[in-house]
């Protein structure tokens, strides 16, 4: 697993927003956070990108909802989406200002 994570670091995409404007974008840190998850560093992943766990939960529920068609699945997905957007925007504001 360690070899895989080191190889992933070589292929991470640079943030063009940060490169051009000098400030983080709303997605800055997501790749590194996912890499921390693969390495088993769960606290570091949370510090790098706080929405990583809620994004994983949202996408996992989305896949399950597409397969099993839960009765109120669309409401759960919308709620998780709004929670994720809130976390991402709050994190961006805290990091930027």
OpenMM code with the backbone's topology and positions (N, CA, C; nanometers):
from openmm import Vec3, app, unit

residues = "UNK UNK UNK UNK UNK UNK UNK UNK UNK UNK UNK UNK UNK UNK UNK UNK UNK UNK UNK UNK UNK UNK UNK UNK UNK UNK UNK UNK UNK UNK UNK UNK UNK UNK UNK UNK UNK UNK UNK UNK UNK UNK UNK UNK UNK UNK UNK UNK UNK UNK UNK UNK UNK UNK UNK UNK UNK UNK UNK UNK UNK UNK UNK UNK UNK UNK UNK UNK UNK UNK UNK UNK UNK UNK UNK UNK UNK UNK UNK UNK UNK UNK UNK UNK UNK UNK UNK UNK UNK UNK UNK UNK UNK UNK UNK UNK UNK".split()
positions = [
    Vec3(0.0819, -0.1194, 0.0000),
    Vec3(0.0000, 0.0000, 0.0000),
    Vec3(0.0863, 0.1258, 0.0000),
    Vec3(0.1972, 0.1220, 0.0694),
    Vec3(0.2850, 0.2371, 0.0763),
    Vec3(0.3404, 0.2727, -0.0614),
    Vec3(0.3725, 0.1715, -0.1423),
    Vec3(0.4223, 0.1959, -0.2772),
    Vec3(0.3158, 0.2635, -0.3620),
    Vec3(0.1909, 0.2212, -0.3472),
    Vec3(0.0808, 0.2804, -0.4219),
    Vec3(0.0640, 0.4276, -0.3872),
    Vec3(0.0692, 0.4610, -0.2604),
    Vec3(0.0487, 0.6004, -0.2201),
    Vec3(0.1623, 0.6893, -0.2671),
    Vec3(0.2831, 0.6360, -0.2692),
    Vec3(0.3943, 0.7155, -0.3206),
    Vec3(0.3823, 0.7355, -0.4712),
    Vec3(0.3315, 0.6360, -0.5420),
    Vec3(0.3104, 0.6519, -0.6850),
    Vec3(0.1979, 0.7506, -0.7130),
    Vec3(0.0950, 0.7530, -0.6293),
    Vec3(-0.0138, 0.8482, -0.6474),
    Vec3(0.0349, 0.9913, -0.6296),
    Vec3(0.1279, 1.0121, -0.5373),
    Vec3(0.1813, 1.1463, -0.5156),
    Vec3(0.2480, 1.2006, -0.6415),
    Vec3(0.3070, 1.1130, -0.7215),
    Vec3(0.3729, 1.1558, -0.8450),
    Vec3(0.2738, 1.2028, -0.9512),
    Vec3(0.1474, 1.1591, -0.9404),
    Vec3(0.0482, 1.1913, -1.0431),
    Vec3(-0.0605, 1.2871, -0.9951),
    Vec3(-0.0403, 1.3507, -0.8821),
    Vec3(-0.1400, 1.4456, -0.8337),
    Vec3(-0.1424, 1.5688, -0.9236),
    Vec3(-0.2631, 1.6166, -0.9495),
    Vec3(-0.2811, 1.7333, -1.0349),
    Vec3(-0.2535, 1.8605, -0.9565),
    Vec3(-0.1836, 1.9559, -1.0166),
    Vec3(-0.1632, 2.0834, -0.9482),
    Vec3(-0.2911, 2.1671, -0.9547),
    Vec3(-0.3108, 2.2510, -0.8568),
    Vec3(-0.4274, 2.3387, -0.8556),
    Vec3(-0.3984, 2.4607, -0.9420),
    Vec3(-0.4677, 2.4691, -1.0529),
    Vec3(-0.4452, 2.5815, -1.1443),
    Vec3(-0.4948, 2.7130, -1.0840),
    Vec3(-0.5978, 2.7078, -1.0029),
    Vec3(-0.6493, 2.8278, -0.9374),
    Vec3(-0.5428, 2.8860, -0.8441),
    Vec3(-0.4832, 2.7976, -0.7628),
    Vec3(-0.3797, 2.8431, -0.6699),
    Vec3(-0.2561, 2.8908, -0.7456),
    Vec3(-0.2242, 2.8231, -0.8534),
    Vec3(-0.1073, 2.8596, -0.9326),
    Vec3(-0.1255, 2.9971, -0.9973),
    Vec3(-0.2462, 3.0258, -1.0462),
    Vec3(-0.2704, 3.1513, -1.1167),
    Vec3(-0.3053, 3.2672, -1.0249),
    Vec3(-0.3803, 3.2405, -0.9167),
    Vec3(-0.4287, 3.3481, -0.8318),
    Vec3(-0.3641, 3.3531, -0.6937),
    Vec3(-0.2925, 3.2479, -0.6565),
    Vec3(-0.2205, 3.2480, -0.5303),
    Vec3(-0.3027, 3.2138, -0.4068),
    Vec3(-0.4293, 3.1746, -0.4243),
    Vec3(-0.5102, 3.1338, -0.3097),
    Vec3(-0.5676, 2.9949, -0.3379),
    Vec3(-0.5984, 2.9230, -0.2288),
    Vec3(-0.6557, 2.7889, -0.2434),
    Vec3(-0.7942, 2.7951, -0.3072),
    Vec3(-0.8296, 2.6912, -0.3788),
    Vec3(-0.9661, 2.6784, -0.4310),
    Vec3(-1.0478, 2.5947, -0.3332),
    Vec3(-1.1736, 2.5713, -0.3655),
    Vec3(-1.2609, 2.4953, -0.2763),
    Vec3(-1.2216, 2.3483, -0.2681),
    Vec3(-1.1469, 2.2989, -0.3654),
    Vec3(-1.1083, 2.1582, -0.3662),
    Vec3(-0.9647, 2.1326, -0.3264),
    Vec3(-0.8911, 2.2385, -0.2953),
    Vec3(-0.7503, 2.2212, -0.2582),
    Vec3(-0.7381, 2.1332, -0.1343),
    Vec3(-0.6559, 2.0311, -0.1452),
    Vec3(-0.6317, 1.9398, -0.0348),
    Vec3(-0.7043, 1.8073, -0.0481),
    Vec3(-0.7990, 1.7974, -0.1414),
    Vec3(-0.8771, 1.6742, -0.1529),
    Vec3(-0.7908, 1.5562, -0.1970),
    Vec3(-0.7023, 1.5763, -0.2927),
    Vec3(-0.6167, 1.4664, -0.3391),
    Vec3(-0.5233, 1.4197, -0.2287),
    Vec3(-0.4629, 1.5138, -0.1602),
    Vec3(-0.3709, 1.4780, -0.0518),
    Vec3(-0.4455, 1.4120, 0.0629),
    Vec3(-0.5669, 1.4588, 0.0896),
    Vec3(-0.6483, 1.3986, 0.1946),
    Vec3(-0.6820, 1.2536, 0.1603),
    Vec3(-0.7186, 1.2268, 0.0361),
    Vec3(-0.7479, 1.0906, -0.0065),
    Vec3(-0.6230, 1.0036, 0.0041),
    Vec3(-0.5087, 1.0614, -0.0273),
    Vec3(-0.3829, 0.9883, -0.0153),
    Vec3(-0.3540, 0.9544, 0.1313),
    Vec3(-0.3829, 1.0475, 0.2214),
    Vec3(-0.3680, 1.0192, 0.3644),
    Vec3(-0.4597, 0.9051, 0.4069),
    Vec3(-0.5827, 0.9022, 0.3538),
    Vec3(-0.6745, 0.7928, 0.3853),
    Vec3(-0.6163, 0.6588, 0.3432),
    Vec3(-0.5575, 0.6542, 0.2254),
    Vec3(-0.4979, 0.5301, 0.1772),
    Vec3(-0.3794, 0.4861, 0.2633),
    Vec3(-0.3114, 0.5832, 0.3226),
    Vec3(-0.1985, 0.5522, 0.4101),
    Vec3(-0.2439, 0.5167, 0.5514),
    Vec3(-0.3731, 0.5367, 0.5809),
    Vec3(-0.4251, 0.5068, 0.7131),
    Vec3(-0.4125, 0.6212, 0.8118),
    Vec3(-0.3801, 0.7384, 0.7640),
    Vec3(-0.3663, 0.8558, 0.8498),
    Vec3(-0.4986, 0.9335, 0.8472),
    Vec3(-0.5942, 0.8878, 0.9284),
    Vec3(-0.7306, 0.9389, 0.9219),
    Vec3(-0.7440, 1.0799, 0.9783),
    Vec3(-0.6722, 1.1112, 1.0832),
    Vec3(-0.6780, 1.2463, 1.1412),
    Vec3(-0.6130, 1.3469, 1.0462),
    Vec3(-0.5007, 1.3091, 0.9866),
    Vec3(-0.4343, 1.3979, 0.8911),
    Vec3(-0.5239, 1.4241, 0.7703),
    Vec3(-0.5981, 1.3227, 0.7275),
    Vec3(-0.6914, 1.3400, 0.6149),
    Vec3(-0.8000, 1.4396, 0.6511),
    Vec3(-0.8501, 1.4309, 0.7735),
    Vec3(-0.9535, 1.5234, 0.8182),
    Vec3(-0.9005, 1.6666, 0.8252),
    Vec3(-0.7793, 1.6839, 0.8736),
    Vec3(-0.7202, 1.8174, 0.8816),
    Vec3(-0.6898, 1.8736, 0.7430),
    Vec3(-0.6522, 1.7882, 0.6499),
    Vec3(-0.6184, 1.8344, 0.5168),
    Vec3(-0.7428, 1.8820, 0.4408),
    Vec3(-0.8511, 1.8055, 0.4506),
    Vec3(-0.9751, 1.8394, 0.3795),
    Vec3(-1.0922, 1.7888, 0.4631),
    Vec3(-1.1526, 1.8752, 0.5440),
    Vec3(-1.2549, 1.8323, 0.6404),
    Vec3(-1.3771, 1.7629, 0.5800),
    Vec3(-1.4074, 1.7848, 0.4546),
    Vec3(-1.5268, 1.7246, 0.3950),
    Vec3(-1.5017, 1.5854, 0.3372),
    Vec3(-1.3835, 1.5306, 0.3549),
    Vec3(-1.3503, 1.4036, 0.2903),
    Vec3(-1.4415, 1.2896, 0.3360),
    Vec3(-1.4708, 1.2826, 0.4638),
    Vec3(-1.5529, 1.1716, 0.5128),
    Vec3(-1.6991, 1.1864, 0.4710),
    Vec3(-1.7510, 1.3081, 0.4778),
    Vec3(-1.8903, 1.3270, 0.4365),
    Vec3(-1.9065, 1.3090, 0.2858),
    Vec3(-1.8040, 1.3408, 0.2095),
    Vec3(-1.8094, 1.3154, 0.0644),
    Vec3(-1.8118, 1.1657, 0.0362),
    Vec3(-1.7323, 1.0901, 0.1093),
    Vec3(-1.7304, 0.9447, 0.0907),
    Vec3(-1.8664, 0.8859, 0.1267),
    Vec3(-1.9241, 0.9330, 0.2375),
    Vec3(-2.0563, 0.8849, 0.2779),
    Vec3(-2.1605, 0.9197, 0.1718),
    Vec3(-2.1544, 1.0418, 0.1202),
    Vec3(-2.2514, 1.0837, 0.0197),
    Vec3(-2.2415, 0.9985, -0.1070),
    Vec3(-2.1217, 0.9775, -0.1576),
    Vec3(-2.1066, 0.8990, -0.2796),
    Vec3(-2.1410, 0.7520, -0.2574),
    Vec3(-2.1104, 0.6990, -0.1399),
    Vec3(-2.1482, 0.5609, -0.1095),
    Vec3(-2.3002, 0.5475, -0.1041),
    Vec3(-2.3671, 0.6439, -0.0404),
    Vec3(-2.5138, 0.6392, -0.0351),
    Vec3(-2.5731, 0.6586, -0.1737),
    Vec3(-2.5136, 0.7444, -0.2540),
    Vec3(-2.5618, 0.7646, -0.3909),
    Vec3(-2.5567, 0.6349, -0.4711),
    Vec3(-2.4475, 0.5639, -0.4598),
    Vec3(-2.4344, 0.4360, -0.5313),
    Vec3(-2.5373, 0.3356, -0.4806),
    Vec3(-2.5549, 0.3293, -0.3487),
    Vec3(-2.6550, 0.2384, -0.2920),
    Vec3(-2.7963, 0.2779, -0.3351),
    Vec3(-2.8220, 0.4078, -0.3391),
    Vec3(-2.9542, 0.4551, -0.3805),
    Vec3(-2.9819, 0.4223, -0.5274),
    Vec3(-2.8830, 0.4338, -0.6111),
    Vec3(-2.9006, 0.3986, -0.7522),
    Vec3(-2.9302, 0.2499, -0.7683),
    Vec3(-2.8739, 0.1684, -0.6811),
    Vec3(-2.8940, 0.0240, -0.6884),
    Vec3(-3.0269, -0.0196, -0.6267),
    Vec3(-3.0586, 0.0348, -0.5072),
    Vec3(-3.1729, -0.0149, -0.4317),
    Vec3(-3.2947, 0.0777, -0.4305),
    Vec3(-3.2832, 0.1982, -0.4814),
    Vec3(-3.3948, 0.2936, -0.4901),
    Vec3(-3.4663, 0.3133, -0.3563),
    Vec3(-3.3954, 0.3696, -0.2579),
    Vec3(-3.4543, 0.3966, -0.1277),
    Vec3(-3.5696, 0.4961, -0.1412),
    Vec3(-3.6691, 0.4823, -0.0559),
    Vec3(-3.7903, 0.5642, -0.0660),
    Vec3(-3.7587, 0.7133, -0.0522),
    Vec3(-3.6809, 0.7510, 0.0455),
    Vec3(-3.6453, 0.8913, 0.0663),
    Vec3(-3.4977, 0.9162, 0.0376),
    Vec3(-3.4417, 0.8383, -0.0512),
    Vec3(-3.2998, 0.8495, -0.0831),
    Vec3(-3.2623, 0.9838, -0.1408),
    Vec3(-3.3499, 1.0410, -0.2230),
    Vec3(-3.3195, 1.1701, -0.2841),
    Vec3(-3.3084, 1.2800, -0.1784),
    Vec3(-3.3881, 1.2709, -0.0733),
    Vec3(-3.3794, 1.3702, 0.0347),
    Vec3(-3.2507, 1.3543, 0.1148),
    Vec3(-3.2105, 1.2310, 0.1366),
    Vec3(-3.0851, 1.2059, 0.2091),
    Vec3(-2.9669, 1.2574, 0.1267),
    Vec3(-2.9691, 1.2311, -0.0025),
    Vec3(-2.8604, 1.2769, -0.0892),
    Vec3(-2.8557, 1.4287, -0.0922),
    Vec3(-2.9706, 1.4933, -0.1031),
    Vec3(-2.9746, 1.6396, -0.1016),
    Vec3(-2.9222, 1.6938, 0.0306),
    Vec3(-2.9609, 1.6317, 0.1411),
    Vec3(-2.9123, 1.6752, 0.2726),
    Vec3(-2.7610, 1.6588, 0.2834),
    Vec3(-2.7099, 1.5451, 0.2406),
    Vec3(-2.5648, 1.5226, 0.2434),
    Vec3(-2.4924, 1.6211, 0.1524),
    Vec3(-2.5514, 1.6518, 0.0381),
    Vec3(-2.4921, 1.7493, -0.0537),
    Vec3(-2.4824, 1.8864, 0.0132),
    Vec3(-2.5902, 1.9296, 0.0775),
    Vec3(-2.5895, 2.0594, 0.1450),
    Vec3(-2.4908, 2.0625, 0.2614),
    Vec3(-2.4798, 1.9525, 0.3341),
    Vec3(-2.3817, 1.9435, 0.4426),
    Vec3(-2.2400, 1.9553, 0.3864),
    Vec3(-2.2140, 1.8839, 0.2763),
    Vec3(-2.0814, 1.8891, 0.2151),
    Vec3(-2.0471, 2.0289, 0.1660),
    Vec3(-2.1417, 2.0929, 0.0983),
    Vec3(-2.1169, 2.2289, 0.0497),
    Vec3(-2.0895, 2.3227, 0.1663),
    Vec3(-2.1633, 2.3090, 0.2734),
    Vec3(-2.1421, 2.3933, 0.3913),
    Vec3(-2.0026, 2.3727, 0.4500),
    Vec3(-1.9621, 2.2485, 0.4648),
    Vec3(-1.8292, 2.2188, 0.5195),
    Vec3(-1.7205, 2.2734, 0.4279),
    Vec3(-1.7355, 2.2541, 0.2983),
    Vec3(-1.6338, 2.2993, 0.2023),
    Vec3(-1.6223, 2.4510, 0.2038),
    Vec3(-1.7353, 2.5212, 0.2027),
    Vec3(-1.7321, 2.6681, 0.2015),
    Vec3(-1.6771, 2.7222, 0.3329),
    Vec3(-1.7194, 2.6648, 0.4465),
    Vec3(-1.6664, 2.7107, 0.5749),
    Vec3(-1.5160, 2.6875, 0.5836),
    Vec3(-1.4694, 2.5727, 0.5362),
    Vec3(-1.3260, 2.5441, 0.5365),
    Vec3(-1.2511, 2.6443, 0.4490),
    Vec3(-1.3076, 2.6761, 0.3328),
    Vec3(-1.2450, 2.7729, 0.2429),
    Vec3(-1.2351, 2.9102, 0.3088),
    Vec3(-1.3422, 2.9523, 0.3734),
    Vec3(-1.3415, 3.0833, 0.4398),
    Vec3(-1.2393, 3.0862, 0.5519),
    Vec3(-1.2330, 2.9806, 0.6318),
    Vec3(-1.1369, 2.9757, 0.7428),
    Vec3(-0.9937, 2.9758, 0.6912),
    Vec3(-0.9656, 2.8983, 0.5845),
    Vec3(-0.8289, 2.8946, 0.5305),
    Vec3(-0.7897, 3.0261, 0.4632),
    Vec3(-0.8849, 3.0924, 0.3992),
    Vec3(-0.8531, 3.2118, 0.3224),
    Vec3(-0.8409, 3.3364, 0.4087),
    Vec3(-0.9261, 3.3475, 0.5085),
    Vec3(-0.9279, 3.4709, 0.5870),
    Vec3(-0.8806, 3.4444, 0.7231),
] * unit.nanometer
topology = app.Topology()
chain = topology.addChain("A")
for resn in residues:
    res = topology.addResidue(resn, chain)
    for name in ("N", "CA", "C"):
        topology.addAtom(name, app.Element.getBySymbol(name[0]), res)
